[in-house]
Amino acid sequence: MTVIRSLENVDYRCDQCPGRPDMVSDTEAAATFGLPLEALHQMFNSGLLHGVQSPEGKLLICSASAAEATGRLKQMDSPSGSAITRRKL
């Protein structure tokens, strides 16, 4: 007998983050946060976000980690965001 399970039917939680947020597939994380899949993989490989490999061999990304990392990227890309805080003189 063969048992086939889908990631969508299994509840994975992040053990590294407070509140144990959901772990989602890399494709779901990319779609949710509006990133190309390749960019998400680069962020994972560089340590900007964390995740695990599922028993099925799929990359699972911590949803909180992805939200934080993409929030930082969007802030850096905005006209008012930069590495140096702008002040009114």
Backbone as JSON, one array per atom type, in Angstrom:
{
  "sequence": "MTVIRSLENVDYRCDQCPGRPDMVSDTEAAATFGLPLEALHQMFNSGLLHGVQSPEGKLLICSASAAEATGRLKQMDSPSGSAITRRKL",
  "N": [[0.84, -1.17, 0.0], [0.58, 2.22, -0.84], [1.08, 5.38, 0.52], [0.16, 8.63, -0.1], [0.96, 11.88, 0.6], [0.11, 15.3, 0.77], [1.67, 18.52, 1.01], [-0.12, 20.53, 1.65], [-1.97, 19.33, 3.27], [-0.73, 18.83, 5.63], [0.31, 20.01, 8.75], [2.82, 22.1, 9.37], [5.02, 23.61, 11.68], [7.05, 26.34, 12.78], [9.85, 25.83, 14.74], [11.7, 27.61, 15.64], [10.74, 30.15, 16.05], [8.88, 32.45, 18.16], [5.57, 31.64, 19.15], [5.29, 29.75, 17.23], [4.91, 29.94, 14.22], [3.3, 29.2, 11.02], [4.82, 26.97, 8.67], [5.45, 27.2, 5.3], [5.2, 26.11, 1.87], [7.89, 26.7, -0.47], [6.99, 27.78, -2.9], [4.47, 28.73, -2.19], [5.17, 30.67, -0.28], [6.64, 32.46, -1.9], [4.62, 33.35, -3.66], [2.79, 34.47, -1.82], [4.24, 36.59, -0.7], [4.93, 38.05, -2.89], [7.27, 37.56, -4.4], [9.77, 36.53, -6.77], [10.39, 33.06, -7.24], [13.07, 32.3, -7.42], [14.35, 34.48, -6.18], [13.42, 34.16, -3.57], [14.64, 31.73, -2.92], [17.31, 32.56, -3.0], [17.31, 34.35, -0.85], [16.82, 32.54, 1.22], [19.11, 30.87, 1.03], [21.07, 32.71, 1.66], [20.6, 33.22, 4.27], [18.75, 35.11, 5.06], [16.17, 34.41, 5.58], [14.5, 31.67, 7.21], [14.03, 28.08, 7.21], [13.02, 24.67, 6.64], [13.69, 21.37, 5.36], [11.17, 19.31, 4.21], [9.97, 15.97, 5.09], [9.28, 14.92, 2.65], [11.05, 16.09, 0.97], [10.65, 18.71, 0.2], [11.14, 22.27, 0.23], [10.42, 24.13, 3.03], [9.3, 27.18, 4.24], [9.57, 29.45, 6.92], [6.8, 31.3, 7.76], [6.73, 33.67, 9.27], [9.4, 34.47, 9.26], [9.74, 34.91, 6.5], [7.92, 37.03, 6.13], [9.08, 39.01, 7.72], [11.61, 39.34, 6.47], [10.88, 40.12, 3.82], [9.52, 42.43, 4.43], [11.61, 44.04, 5.39], [13.08, 44.28, 3.01], [11.25, 45.66, 1.35], [11.04, 48.04, 2.76], [13.62, 49.04, 2.48], [13.58, 49.48, -0.25], [11.76, 51.51, -0.55], [11.13, 55.05, -1.13], [11.58, 56.59, 1.18], [12.93, 54.89, 2.8], [16.07, 53.74, 3.88], [19.46, 52.71, 4.45], [20.47, 54.58, 6.1], [18.87, 56.65, 8.34], [16.66, 59.19, 7.38], [16.54, 62.62, 8.22], [14.66, 65.54, 9.07], [15.88, 68.77, 8.53]],
  "CA": [[0.0, 0.0, 0.0], [1.32, 3.47, -0.92], [0.39, 6.55, 1.09], [0.62, 9.87, -0.71], [0.51, 13.03, 1.37], [0.39, 16.6, 0.19], [2.06, 19.51, 2.01], [-1.28, 21.32, 2.04], [-2.73, 18.59, 4.28], [0.1, 18.6, 6.8], [0.54, 21.25, 9.48], [4.19, 22.26, 9.82], [5.2, 24.81, 12.49], [8.44, 26.73, 12.99], [10.32, 25.63, 16.11], [12.66, 28.65, 15.98], [10.07, 31.44, 16.29], [7.82, 32.49, 19.17], [4.23, 31.43, 18.61], [5.34, 28.64, 16.27], [4.16, 30.25, 13.0], [3.22, 28.19, 9.96], [5.84, 26.76, 7.66], [4.74, 27.06, 4.03], [6.07, 25.7, 0.76], [8.61, 27.82, -1.07], [6.15, 28.41, -3.92], [3.41, 29.49, -1.5], [5.8, 31.85, 0.31], [6.96, 33.39, -2.98], [3.36, 33.94, -4.13], [2.21, 35.27, -0.74], [5.0, 37.81, -0.46], [5.18, 38.72, -4.16], [8.67, 37.41, -4.79], [10.1, 35.42, -7.67], [10.86, 31.88, -6.51], [14.53, 32.36, -7.39], [14.72, 35.46, -5.15], [13.14, 33.54, -2.28], [15.71, 30.75, -2.69], [18.53, 33.31, -2.69], [17.15, 34.85, 0.52], [16.99, 31.39, 2.09], [20.51, 30.44, 0.98], [21.93, 33.73, 2.28], [20.28, 33.3, 5.68], [17.8, 36.18, 5.36], [14.99, 33.77, 6.14], [14.83, 30.29, 7.56], [13.07, 27.04, 6.91], [13.49, 23.29, 6.76], [13.29, 20.48, 4.28], [10.15, 18.37, 4.69], [10.3, 14.57, 4.84], [9.07, 14.66, 1.22], [12.11, 16.75, 0.21], [10.24, 20.06, -0.21], [11.62, 23.36, 1.07], [9.37, 24.82, 3.77], [9.79, 28.46, 4.71], [8.84, 30.02, 8.06], [6.02, 32.44, 7.27], [7.14, 34.87, 10.01], [10.72, 34.81, 8.74], [9.54, 35.47, 5.16], [7.26, 38.33, 6.28], [10.08, 39.95, 8.24], [12.64, 39.59, 5.45], [10.32, 40.89, 2.71], [9.23, 43.76, 4.97], [12.87, 44.79, 5.38], [13.42, 44.59, 1.62], [10.35, 46.7, 0.87], [11.41, 49.27, 3.45], [14.85, 49.51, 1.85], [13.28, 49.91, -1.61], [10.87, 52.68, -0.56], [11.88, 56.31, -1.23], [11.97, 57.1, 2.49], [13.72, 53.9, 3.51], [17.46, 53.57, 3.49], [20.29, 52.23, 5.55], [20.64, 55.73, 6.98], [17.59, 57.3, 8.58], [16.63, 60.59, 6.94], [15.97, 63.53, 9.21], [14.38, 66.89, 8.6], [16.81, 69.75, 9.12]],
  "C": [[0.89, 1.24, 0.0], [0.47, 4.6, -0.35], [1.0, 7.79, 0.47], [0.05, 11.03, 0.12], [0.92, 14.3, 0.64], [0.78, 17.56, 1.31], [0.87, 20.31, 2.51], [-2.09, 20.64, 3.13], [-1.96, 18.35, 5.56], [0.41, 19.95, 7.43], [1.97, 21.27, 9.99], [4.3, 23.58, 10.56], [6.7, 25.06, 12.7], [8.79, 26.57, 14.47], [11.26, 26.74, 16.57], [12.0, 29.96, 16.41], [9.04, 31.35, 17.41], [6.45, 32.33, 18.52], [4.15, 30.33, 17.58], [4.5, 28.92, 15.01], [4.19, 29.12, 11.98], [4.48, 28.16, 9.11], [5.07, 26.51, 6.36], [5.73, 26.65, 2.94], [6.76, 26.93, 0.18], [7.76, 28.53, -2.12], [5.03, 29.23, -3.29], [3.99, 30.76, -0.88], [6.11, 32.89, -0.77], [5.69, 34.1, -3.47], [2.77, 34.88, -3.08], [2.92, 36.6, -0.59], [5.44, 38.51, -1.74], [6.63, 38.69, -4.61], [8.82, 36.35, -5.86], [10.67, 34.28, -6.84], [12.38, 31.89, -6.37], [15.02, 33.34, -6.31], [14.51, 34.89, -3.75], [14.23, 32.52, -1.94], [17.02, 31.45, -2.35], [18.48, 33.85, -1.26], [17.35, 33.72, 1.52], [18.46, 30.98, 2.18], [21.45, 31.43, 1.65], [21.62, 33.91, 3.77], [19.32, 34.42, 6.06], [16.47, 35.66, 5.9], [15.33, 32.31, 6.4], [13.68, 29.34, 7.25], [13.71, 25.68, 7.11], [13.11, 22.53, 5.49], [12.31, 19.46, 4.86], [10.62, 16.94, 4.45], [10.14, 14.19, 3.37], [10.13, 15.32, 0.35], [11.76, 18.14, -0.26], [10.81, 21.09, 0.76], [10.42, 24.05, 1.7], [9.98, 26.06, 4.4], [8.94, 28.92, 5.89], [8.12, 31.27, 7.57], [6.4, 33.74, 7.98], [8.49, 35.37, 9.51], [10.6, 35.47, 7.36], [8.9, 36.86, 5.24], [8.25, 39.38, 6.76], [11.11, 40.33, 7.18], [12.08, 40.43, 4.3], [9.93, 42.29, 3.18], [10.47, 44.63, 4.99], [13.26, 45.18, 3.97], [12.55, 45.71, 1.08], [10.66, 48.04, 1.5], [12.66, 49.87, 2.81], [14.59, 50.05, 0.45], [12.41, 51.16, -1.66], [11.7, 53.95, -0.6], [12.34, 56.83, 0.13], [12.85, 56.13, 3.26], [15.13, 53.84, 2.99], [18.22, 53.04, 4.68], [20.52, 53.35, 6.56], [19.29, 56.41, 7.12], [17.67, 58.76, 8.15], [15.98, 61.44, 8.01], [15.68, 64.86, 8.55], [15.36, 67.84, 9.28], [16.07, 71.0, 9.5]]
}
